[in-house]
């Protein structure tokens, strides 16, 4: 673990402990998580520069002609006969495109790249899959009212999200991936996509980390068995914090044991902070499909 990572990990842990609330909720004080800004900025610059080389570039072409770009990171020296966890990272709306770069650079660099750092790979080697949603109007989810209070579950996934699952199937077939340790995460549009995949494939993923997203109405019972760590900013003016609070409450009412961390005064741009929360990596990689 780098010195910078240790510094903001300790700061975040202190904020989480001081902000613990009944029922598994945590509130991180603004002065605590914002103290990490310099370290996170340095990490983002580092990963923006290194991710394009660390992740191999692919173009997936479906049988019907649909196309979607994606990036795949693989452990440096996989051990024969050993299978490795895979993290599926869904970017936010700003990552859409066809350059196969925006989903692993800039604002999205940390969410995809932090798992690939040498110190992380030594401790927890894994695959990282980072697909790129095609340009607007394509999206991970259908017809979502981002700031609405109702969130509907559509019978069929978007074309983009369906293609992601086809890619995931191919990656698993071609690489030594442990299917009992598939993890999905994402922020904003990627947070919505994370919830959507859980609902559509409730037995596929071992754990999920939805950030600034919303769970479709009346779907908590189907996914209550999945370990979930939810993150949101308390002052989000794009996706209401009430969406994550509601998802947390619904999962608990359905018998689940979700974790929930909220950033005091945090805007919609808190997506850089969850990936550096202390304990997240240890919690995530400890999960296995039940």
C-alpha positions in Angstrom: 0.0 0.0 0.0 1.4 3.4 -1.0 2.0 6.1 1.7 -0.7 8.3 0.1 -3.2 5.5 0.2 -2.4 4.7 3.8 -2.9 8.4 4.7 -6.4 8.8 3.3 -7.4 5.3 4.4 -6.7 6.2 8.0 -8.5 9.5 7.7 -11.6 7.9 6.1 -11.7 5.2 8.8 -11.7 7.8 11.5 -14.5 9.7 9.9 -16.5 6.5 9.4 -16.1 5.4 13.0 -17.1 8.9 14.4 -20.1 8.9 12.1 -21.6 5.5 12.8 -25.3 5.4 13.1 -27.7 2.6 14.2 -28.4 -0.1 11.7 -25.1 -0.2 9.7 -25.2 3.4 8.4 -22.1 5.6 8.5 -21.8 9.3 7.9 -18.3 10.7 7.0 -17.8 14.3 8.0 -17.0 16.7 5.2 -13.7 17.8 6.7 -12.5 14.2 6.9 -13.2 13.0 3.4 -12.2 16.3 1.8 -8.9 16.0 3.5 -8.2 13.2 1.1 -8.6 15.4 -2.0 -4.8 15.9 -2.7 -4.0 12.2 -2.3 -7.0 11.2 -4.5 -6.0 13.8 -7.1 -2.5 12.4 -7.3 -3.8 8.8 -7.6 -6.2 9.9 -10.3 -3.4 11.5 -12.3 -1.3 8.4 -11.9 -4.0 6.1 -13.0 -5.1 8.2 -15.9 -1.6 7.9 -17.3 -1.1 4.2 -16.5 -4.6 2.7 -17.1 -4.4 2.8 -21.0 -1.4 0.6 -20.9 -2.5 -1.6 -18.0 -5.9 -2.4 -19.6 -6.0 -4.3 -22.9 -8.4 -2.9 -25.5 -11.2 -4.9 -27.1 -14.2 -4.4 -29.4 -17.1 -6.8 -28.9 -19.3 -7.5 -31.9 -22.6 -9.2 -31.1 -24.4 -11.6 -33.5 -26.9 -8.9 -34.5 -24.1 -6.4 -35.4 -24.2 -4.4 -32.2 -20.8 -3.2 -31.0 -19.4 -2.1 -27.7 -15.8 -1.3 -26.6 -14.3 -2.6 -23.4 -11.1 -2.8 -21.5 -9.8 -5.8 -19.5 -7.0 -5.9 -16.9 -5.5 -9.3 -16.1 -3.2 -10.3 -13.3 0.5 -10.1 -14.4 1.5 -13.7 -13.8 -1.6 -15.9 -13.2 -0.8 -19.2 -11.5 -1.7 -22.3 -13.4 -4.9 -23.9 -12.1 -5.8 -20.9 -10.0 -8.9 -18.8 -10.6 -9.2 -15.1 -9.8 -12.0 -12.7 -8.8 -13.3 -10.3 -11.4 -14.6 -6.8 -10.8 -17.0 -5.3 -13.3 -16.9 -1.5 -13.3 -19.7 0.5 -14.8 -18.8 4.1 -15.5 -21.1 7.1 -15.2 -22.8 9.1 -18.0 -19.6 11.0 -18.7 -17.8 7.9 -19.7 -19.9 7.1 -22.8 -18.2 7.1 -26.2 -16.3 5.0 -28.6 -12.7 5.9 -27.7 -12.3 3.1 -25.2 -10.5 5.5 -22.9 -13.0 7.7 -21.1 -14.2 4.9 -18.9 -10.6 4.4 -17.5 -9.2 7.9 -17.5 -10.1 11.3 -15.9 -12.9 11.0 -13.4 -13.3 7.3 -13.9 -9.6 6.5 -13.6 -9.7 5.6 -9.8 -12.9 3.4 -9.9 -11.4 1.2 -12.5 -7.7 1.5 -11.8 -7.3 1.4 -8.1 -7.7 -2.4 -8.2 -4.8 -2.7 -10.7 -2.2 -0.9 -8.6 0.8 -3.1 -8.0 0.3 -3.0 -4.2 -3.3 -4.0 -4.6 -2.5 -6.8 -7.1 0.1 -8.2 -4.7 -2.5 -8.4 -2.0 -5.6 -9.2 -4.1 -4.9 -10.2 -7.7 -8.0 -10.0 -9.9 -9.4 -9.2 -13.3 -11.0 -5.8 -13.9 -13.6 -5.4 -16.7 -14.4 -1.9 -17.8 -16.9 -1.7 -20.7 -17.7 1.6 -22.4 -21.3 2.5 -23.0 -21.9 3.8 -26.5 -22.7 7.5 -27.0 -26.0 9.0 -25.8 -28.9 8.0 -26.0 -27.4 4.7 -25.1 -27.3 4.0 -21.4 -26.9 1.3 -18.8 -30.6 1.8 -17.7 -33.9 2.6 -19.5 -35.9 5.8 -19.4 -34.7 6.8 -15.9 -35.9 10.0 -14.2 -32.7 10.8 -12.4 -34.2 13.0 -9.8 -37.6 11.3 -9.6 -38.9 9.4 -6.6 -40.2 6.4 -8.6 -37.8 3.9 -10.2 -39.4 1.3 -12.5 -38.0 -2.1 -13.3 -38.1 -2.7 -17.0 -38.6 -6.3 -18.2 -35.6 -6.2 -20.6 -32.2 -4.6 -20.1 -30.8 -1.9 -22.4 -28.8 -3.1 -25.4 -25.6 -1.8 -23.8 -26.1 -3.7 -20.5 -27.1 -6.9 -22.3 -23.9 -6.6 -24.3 -21.9 -6.2 -21.1 -23.3 -9.5 -19.9 -22.3 -11.2 -23.2 -18.8 -9.7 -22.7 -18.6 -11.0 -19.2 -19.6 -14.5 -20.4 -16.8 -14.4 -23.0 -14.2 -13.1 -20.5 -15.1 -15.9 -18.1 -14.8 -18.5 -20.8 -11.4 -17.3 -22.0 -9.7 -16.6 -18.7 -9.2 -18.2 -15.3 -12.0 -16.3 -13.6 -13.6 -17.5 -10.3 -17.3 -17.4 -11.0 -18.0 -17.4 -7.3 -16.3 -14.1 -6.9 -17.8 -11.8 -9.5 -18.2 -8.2 -8.2 -20.1 -5.3 -9.8 -19.8 -1.6 -9.0 -20.3 1.8 -10.5 -21.3 5.4 -9.8 -24.1 7.6 -11.0 -25.4 5.9 -14.3 -23.0 3.1 -13.3 -24.7 3.0 -9.9 -28.1 2.6 -11.5 -26.5 -0.1 -13.8 -25.1 -1.9 -10.8 -28.6 -2.1 -9.1 -30.1 -3.1 -12.4 -27.7 -6.0 -12.9 -28.3 -7.3 -9.4 -32.0 -7.4 -10.0 -31.8 -9.1 -13.4 -29.1 -11.6 -12.3 -29.7 -12.0 -8.5 -27.5 -15.2 -8.4 -24.7 -14.0 -10.6 -22.7 -11.6 -8.4 -21.0 -12.2 -5.1 -21.2 -8.5 -4.0 -22.0 -5.0 -5.3 -21.0 -1.4 -4.7 -23.6 1.0 -6.0 -22.7 4.7 -5.7 -25.2 7.5 -6.2 -27.7 5.2 -7.8 -31.2 3.9 -7.2 -32.8 0.5 -6.8 -35.9 -0.2 -8.8 -39.1 -0.2 -6.7 -40.2 -3.5 -5.1 -37.1 -5.4 -6.0 -35.2 -5.6 -2.7 -36.5 -9.0 -1.7 -35.0 -10.6 -4.8 -31.5 -9.4 -4.0 -31.5 -9.2 -0.1 -29.1 -12.1 0.0 -26.4 -10.2 -2.0 -23.8 -8.3 0.1 -24.0 -4.6 -0.9 -22.1 -1.6 0.2 -24.0 1.6 -0.8 -22.4 5.1 -1.0 -24.1 8.5 -1.6 -23.5 12.2 -1.0 -26.0 13.8 1.4 -26.3 16.9 -0.8 -26.5 15.2 -4.2 -28.7 17.4 -6.4 -28.7 15.0 -9.4 -29.7 11.7 -7.8 -31.4 12.2 -4.5 -29.7 10.7 -1.4 -33.2 9.5 -0.5 -32.7 6.8 -3.2 -29.8 5.2 -1.5 -31.4 5.6 1.9 -34.5 3.9 0.6 -32.6 1.1 -1.0 -30.8 0.5 2.3 -34.0 0.4 4.3 -35.7 -1.8 1.8 -32.9 -4.4 1.8 -32.9 -4.4 5.6 -36.6 -4.9 5.7 -36.3 -7.8 3.3 -33.8 -9.5 5.6 -30.5 -8.3 4.0 -27.5 -6.9 5.7 -26.3 -4.0 3.5 -23.7 -1.4 4.4 -24.3 2.2 3.8 -21.8 5.2 3.9 -23.0 8.7 3.3 -20.8 11.8 2.8 -21.8 14.8 4.8 -22.6 17.7 2.4 -21.4 15.6 -0.5 -22.5 16.5 -4.0 -23.1 14.1 -6.9 -19.3 14.2 -7.4 -18.5 12.1 -4.4 -17.8 9.2 -6.7 -14.0 9.5 -6.2 -14.2 8.8 -2.5 -15.9 5.3 -2.1 -13.1 3.4 -3.9 -10.6 4.6 -1.2 -12.7 3.8 1.8 -10.7 1.7 4.3 -12.0 -1.8 4.6 -13.8 -1.8 1.2 -11.2 -4.0 -0.6 -11.0 -6.4 2.3 -14.8 -6.6 2.5 -15.3 -7.0 -1.2 -12.8 -9.7 -1.8 -14.1 -11.7 1.2 -17.4 -12.1 -0.4 -18.3 -15.3 -2.3 -21.4 -16.2 -4.1 -23.9 -17.9 -1.8 
